[in-house]
Amino acid sequence: MGQCYNSTVIAASREKVWAIIKDFHNMSWGKPVITHVEKTGAINGNQPGAKRILNQAFQETLKSVDEENFTFTYSIDDGPGLVAKESVQNYLGTVKLHPVTDTNHTFVEWRSSFESNS
């Protein structure tokens, strides 16, 4: 099983960061890495089942939203190269926000796991 881990600290409260990133269809915060977001389907970006295509290549689905714990999970359903559905299965990404209490900043933690044919 493959795994990835990334983290960062953002100079804003957890509530403020959550208000922006919990909308699965809003990737305005991801520029310049994310240059295009296409909402697919009729489900709103704050509800499980919401779908998007990032940069006209990565097809993703929102799996869960936990408002109380400032966490959401998503899958990559298909994409180019190494994340194509023929190469990667059961991709699950988890984004969780933690308060940095002495500065009122936010620690953002991103984990993913997946199975790979490579």
FIKOLZA-1660 file (N, C-alpha, C; in steps of 0.1 Angstrom, whole numbers, plus 5000, padded with zeros to 4 digits):
% residues 118
   i   px   py   pz ch aa at
   1 5008 4988 5000  A  M  N
   1 5000 5000 5000  A  M CA
   1 5009 5012 5000  A  M  C
   2 5006 5022 4991  A  G  N
   2 5013 5034 4991  A  G CA
   2 5007 5045 5000  A  G  C
   3 5015 5054 5005  A  Q  N
   3 5010 5065 5013  A  Q CA
   3 5018 5078 5010  A  Q  C
   4 5011 5089 5013  A  C  N
   4 5017 5102 5012  A  C CA
   4 5013 5110 5024  A  C  C
   5 5022 5120 5027  A  Y  N
   5 5019 5128 5039  A  Y CA
   5 5024 5142 5036  A  Y  C
   6 5016 5153 5038  A  N  N
   6 5021 5166 5037  A  N CA
   6 5014 5174 5048  A  N  C
   7 5020 5185 5051  A  S  N
   7 5014 5194 5061  A  S CA
   7 5019 5208 5059  A  S  C
   8 5012 5218 5065  A  T  N
   8 5016 5232 5065  A  T CA
   8 5009 5239 5076  A  T  C
   9 5014 5251 5079  A  V  N
   9 5007 5260 5088  A  V CA
   9 5002 5272 5081  A  V  C
  10 4990 5276 5083  A  I  N
  10 4984 5288 5077  A  I CA
  10 4981 5298 5087  A  I  C
  11 4984 5310 5085  A  A  N
  11 4983 5321 5094  A  A CA
  11 4968 5327 5094  A  A  C
  12 4959 5318 5098  A  A  N
  12 4945 5321 5099  A  A CA
  12 4939 5311 5109  A  A  C
  13 4928 5314 5115  A  S  N
  13 4921 5305 5124  A  S CA
  13 4916 5293 5117  A  S  C
  14 4914 5282 5124  A  R  N
  14 4909 5270 5119  A  R CA
  14 4895 5272 5112  A  R  C
  15 4887 5279 5119  A  E  N
  15 4874 5282 5114  A  E CA
  15 4874 5289 5100  A  E  C
  16 4883 5299 5099  A  K  N
  16 4884 5307 5087  A  K CA
  16 4889 5298 5075  A  K  C
  17 4899 5290 5078  A  V  N
  17 4905 5281 5068  A  V CA
  17 4894 5270 5064  A  V  C
  18 4887 5265 5074  A  W  N
  18 4877 5255 5071  A  W CA
  18 4866 5260 5062  A  W  C
  19 4862 5273 5065  A  A  N
  19 4851 5279 5057  A  A CA
  19 4855 5279 5042  A  A  C
  20 4867 5280 5038  A  I  N
  20 4872 5280 5024  A  I CA
  20 4874 5266 5019  A  I  C
  21 4881 5257 5026  A  I  N
  21 4885 5245 5020  A  I CA
  21 4875 5234 5021  A  I  C
  22 4864 5235 5029  A  K  N
  22 4854 5225 5030  A  K CA
  22 4846 5224 5017  A  K  C
  23 4846 5235 5009  A  D  N
  23 4838 5234 4997  A  D CA
  23 4847 5227 4986  A  D  C
  24 4843 5215 4983  A  F  N
  24 4851 5206 4974  A  F CA
  24 4852 5212 4960  A  F  C
  25 4843 5221 4956  A  H  N
  25 4844 5227 4943  A  H CA
  25 4852 5240 4943  A  H  C
  26 4856 5245 4954  A  N  N
  26 4864 5258 4955  A  N CA
  26 4879 5254 4957  A  N  C
  27 4886 5256 4947  A  M  N
  27 4901 5254 4947  A  M CA
  27 4908 5267 4945  A  M  C
  28 4902 5278 4948  A  S  N
  28 4908 5291 4945  A  S CA
  28 4921 5292 4954  A  S  C
  29 4921 5285 4965  A  W  N
  29 4933 5286 4974  A  W CA
  29 4945 5277 4968  A  W  C
  30 4942 5269 4958  A  G  N
  30 4953 5260 4953  A  G CA
  30 4961 5265 4942  A  G  C
  31 4959 5278 4938  A  K  N
  31 4967 5284 4927  A  K CA
  31 4981 5286 4931  A  K  C
  32 4991 5284 4922  A  P  N
  32 4990 5281 4908  A  P CA
  32 4990 5267 4905  A  P  C
  33 4990 5257 4914  A  V  N
  33 4990 5243 4912  A  V CA
  33 4977 5239 4905  A  V  C
  34 4966 5243 4910  A  I  N
  34 4953 5240 4905  A  I CA
  34 4949 5252 4896  A  I  C
  35 4948 5250 4883  A  T  N
  35 4945 5261 4873  A  T CA
  35 4931 5260 4868  A  T  C
  36 4924 5248 4870  A  H  N
  36 4911 5247 4865  A  H CA
  36 4903 5236 4873  A  H  C
  37 4891 5240 4877  A  V  N
  37 4882 5231 4885  A  V CA
  37 4869 5230 4878  A  V  C
  38 4865 5218 4875  A  E  N
  38 4852 5216 4868  A  E CA
  38 4843 5208 4878  A  E  C
  39 4832 5214 4882  A  K  N
  39 4822 5207 4890  A  K CA
  39 4815 5197 4880  A  K  C
  40 4813 5185 4884  A  T  N
  40 4805 5175 4876  A  T CA
  40 4794 5169 4885  A  T  C
  41 4783 5167 4879  A  G  N
  41 4772 5162 4887  A  G CA
  41 4764 5173 4894  A  G  C
  42 4754 5170 4901  A  A  N
  42 4745 5179 4907  A  A CA
  42 4747 5181 4922  A  A  C
  43 4756 5174 4928  A  I  N
  43 4758 5174 4943  A  I CA
  43 4766 5186 4947  A  I  C
  44 4762 5194 4957  A  N  N
  44 4770 5205 4962  A  N CA
  44 4783 5201 4967  A  N  C
  45 4793 5211 4967  A  G  N
  45 4806 5208 4971  A  G CA
  45 4808 5206 4986  A  G  C
  46 4798 5207 4994  A  N  N
  46 4799 5204 5008  A  N CA
  46 4792 5191 5012  A  N  C
  47 4788 5183 5002  A  Q  N
  47 4781 5171 5005  A  Q CA
  47 4788 5159 4999  A  Q  C
  48 4789 5148 5007  A  P  N
  48 4795 5135 5001  A  P CA
  48 4789 5132 4988  A  P  C
  49 4797 5127 4979  A  G  N
  49 4793 5124 4965  A  G CA
  49 4796 5135 4955  A  G  C
  50 4799 5147 4960  A  A  N
  50 4803 5158 4951  A  A CA
  50 4815 5154 4942  A  A  C
  51 4815 5158 4930  A  K  N
  51 4826 5154 4921  A  K CA
  51 4832 5166 4914  A  K  C
  52 4845 5165 4911  A  R  N
  52 4852 5175 4904  A  R CA
  52 4863 5169 4895  A  R  C
  53 4867 5177 4885  A  I  N
  53 4878 5174 4877  A  I CA
  53 4888 5185 4879  A  I  C
  54 4900 5182 4883  A  L  N
  54 4911 5192 4885  A  L CA
  54 4920 5192 4873  A  L  C
  55 4923 5205 4868  A  N  N
  55 4933 5207 4857  A  N CA
  55 4929 5198 4845  A  N  C
  56 4916 5196 4843  A  Q  N
  56 4911 5188 4832  A  Q CA
  56 4917 5174 4831  A  Q  C
  57 4921 5168 4843  A  A  N
  57 4928 5155 4843  A  A CA
  57 4924 5146 4855  A  A  C
  58 4923 5152 4867  A  F  N
  58 4921 5144 4879  A  F CA
  58 4906 5143 4883  A  F  C
  59 4900 5132 4882  A  Q  N
  59 4886 5130 4886  A  Q CA
  59 4885 5126 4900  A  Q  C
  60 4878 5134 4909  A  E  N
  60 4878 5131 4923  A  E CA
  60 4864 5132 4928  A  E  C
  61 4862 5125 4939  A  T  N
  61 4849 5124 4946  A  T CA
  61 4850 5127 4961  A  T  C
  62 4842 5136 4966  A  L  N
  62 4842 5138 4980  A  L CA
  62 4835 5127 4987  A  L  C
  63 4842 5120 4997  A  K  N
  63 4837 5108 5004  A  K CA
  63 4830 5112 5017  A  K  C
  64 4836 5121 5025  A  S  N
  64 4830 5124 5038  A  S CA
  64 4834 5139 5042  A  S  C
  65 4825 5145 5050  A  V  N
  65 4828 5158 5055  A  V CA
  65 4824 5157 5070  A  V  C
  66 4834 5160 5079  A  D  N
  66 4831 5160 5093  A  D CA
  66 4833 5174 5099  A  D  C
  67 4822 5181 5099  A  E  N
  67 4823 5195 5104  A  E CA
  67 4828 5197 5118  A  E  C
  68 4824 5188 5126  A  E  N
  68 4828 5189 5140  A  E CA
  68 4843 5187 5142  A  E  C
  69 4849 5179 5134  A  N  N
  69 4864 5176 5135  A  N CA
  69 4872 5182 5124  A  N  C
  70 4866 5191 5116  A  F  N
  70 4873 5199 5106  A  F CA
  70 4881 5189 5097  A  F  C
  71 4874 5179 5091  A  T  N
  71 4881 5169 5083  A  T CA
  71 4872 5165 5071  A  T  C
  72 4878 5163 5060  A  F  N
  72 4871 5157 5049  A  F CA
  72 4880 5146 5042  A  F  C
  73 4873 5137 5035  A  T  N
  73 4880 5127 5027  A  T CA
  73 4875 5127 5013  A  T  C
  74 4884 5123 5004  A  Y  N
  74 4880 5122 4990  A  Y CA
  74 4888 5111 4983  A  Y  C
  75 4883 5107 4971  A  S  N
  75 4890 5097 4963  A  S CA
  75 4894 5103 4950  A  S  C
  76 4905 5098 4945  A  I  N
  76 4909 5101 4931  A  I CA
  76 4904 5089 4923  A  I  C
  77 4894 5091 4914  A  D  N
  77 4888 5080 4906  A  D CA
  77 4895 5077 4893  A  D  C
  78 4902 5087 4888  A  D  N
  78 4910 5085 4876  A  D CA
  78 4918 5097 4874  A  D  C
  79 4929 5095 4866  A  G  N
  79 4938 5106 4863  A  G CA
  79 4948 5102 4853  A  G  C
  80 4958 5111 4851  A  P  N
  80 4968 5108 4841  A  P CA
  80 4979 5099 4847  A  P  C
  81 4986 5092 4839  A  G  N
  81 4999 5085 4842  A  G CA
  81 4997 5076 4855  A  G  C
  82 5005 5079 4865  A  L  N
  82 5006 5071 4877  A  L CA
  82 4994 5070 4885  A  L  C
  83 4984 5079 4883  A  V  N
  83 4972 5079 4891  A  V CA
  83 4960 5074 4882  A  V  C
  84 4963 5069 4870  A  A  N
  84 4952 5064 4862  A  A CA
  84 4945 5052 4869  A  A  C
  85 4932 5050 4867  A  K  N
  85 4925 5040 4874  A  K CA
  85 4931 5026 4871  A  K  C
  86 4938 5024 4860  A  E  N
  86 4944 5011 4858  A  E CA
  86 4957 5009 4866  A  E  C
  87 4962 5020 4872  A  S  N
  87 4975 5019 4880  A  S CA
  87 4972 5020 4895  A  S  C
  88 4962 5028 4899  A  V  N
  88 4960 5031 4913  A  V CA
  88 4945 5028 4916  A  V  C
  89 4943 5021 4927  A  Q  N
  89 4930 5018 4932  A  Q CA
  89 4929 5022 4947  A  Q  C
  90 4917 5024 4951  A  N  N
  90 4913 5028 4965  A  N CA
  90 4921 5039 4970  A  N  C
  91 4923 5050 4962  A  Y  N
  91 4930 5062 4967  A  Y CA
  91 4920 5069 4976  A  Y  C
  92 4925 5072 4988  A  L  N
  92 4917 5079 4998  A  L CA
  92 4926 5090 5004  A  L  C
  93 4922 5103 5002  A  G  N
  93 4929 5114 5007  A  G CA
  93 4921 5119 5019  A  G  C
  94 4928 5123 5030  A  T  N
  94 4922 5129 5042  A  T CA
  94 4928 5142 5045  A  T  C
  95 4920 5153 5046  A  V  N
  95 4925 5166 5050  A  V CA
  95 4919 5169 5064  A  V  C
  96 4928 5172 5073  A  K  N
  96 4923 5176 5087  A  K CA
  96 4930 5188 5092  A  K  C
  97 4922 5197 5098  A  L  N
  97 4927 5210 5103  A  L CA
  97 4928 5209 5118  A  L  C
  98 4940 5214 5123  A  H  N
  98 4942 5214 5138  A  H CA
  98 4945 5229 5142  A  H  C
  99 4940 5233 5153  A  P  N
  99 4943 5246 5158  A  P CA
  99 4957 5247 5163  A  P  C
 100 4964 5258 5160  A  V  N
 100 4977 5261 5167  A  V CA
 100 4973 5272 5177  A  V  C
 101 4971 5268 5189  A  T  N
 101 4964 5276 5199  A  T CA
 101 4972 5288 5204  A  T  C
 102 4985 5288 5204  A  D  N
 102 4992 5299 5209  A  D CA
 102 4993 5311 5198  A  D  C
 103 4990 5308 5186  A  T  N
 103 4991 5318 5175  A  T CA
 103 4977 5320 5168  A  T  C
 104 4967 5312 5171  A  N  N
 104 4955 5312 5163  A  N CA
 104 4957 5309 5148  A  N  C
 105 4967 5301 5145  A  H  N
 105 4970 5296 5132  A  H CA
 105 4964 5283 5130  A  H  C
 106 4965 5277 5118  A  T  N
 106 4959 5264 5115  A  T CA
 106 4970 5255 5110  A  T  C
 107 4971 5243 5116  A  F  N
 107 4980 5232 5111  A  F CA
 107 4971 5224 5102  A  F  C
 108 4975 5223 5089  A  V  N
 108 4968 5215 5079  A  V CA
 108 4975 5202 5076  A  V  C
 109 4969 5191 5078  A  E  N
 109 4975 5178 5076  A  E CA
 109 4968 5171 5065  A  E  C
 110 4975 5166 5055  A  W  N
 110 4970 5159 5044  A  W CA
 110 4976 5145 5043  A  W  C
 111 4968 5135 5043  A  R  N
 111 4973 5121 5042  A  R CA
 111 4966 5114 5031  A  R  C
 112 4973 5105 5024  A  S  N
 112 4966 5097 5014  A  S CA
 112 4972 5083 5015  A  S  C
 113 4963 5073 5011  A  S  N
 113 4967 5060 5009  A  S CA
 113 4961 5054 4997  A  S  C
 114 4968 5044 4991  A  F  N
 114 4963 5039 4978  A  F CA
 114 4970 5025 4976  A  F  C
 115 4964 5017 4967  A  E  N
 115 4970 5005 4962  A  E CA
 115 4975 5008 4948  A  E  C
 116 4986 5002 4945  A  S  N
 116 4992 5005 4932  A  S CA
 116 4997 4992 4925  A  S  C
 117 4995 4992 4912  A  N  N
 117 5000 4981 4904  A  N CA
 117 5015 4982 4901  A  N  C
 118 5021 4993 4904  A  S  N
 118 5035 4995 4900  A  S CA
 118 5044 4990 4911  A  S  C
% end
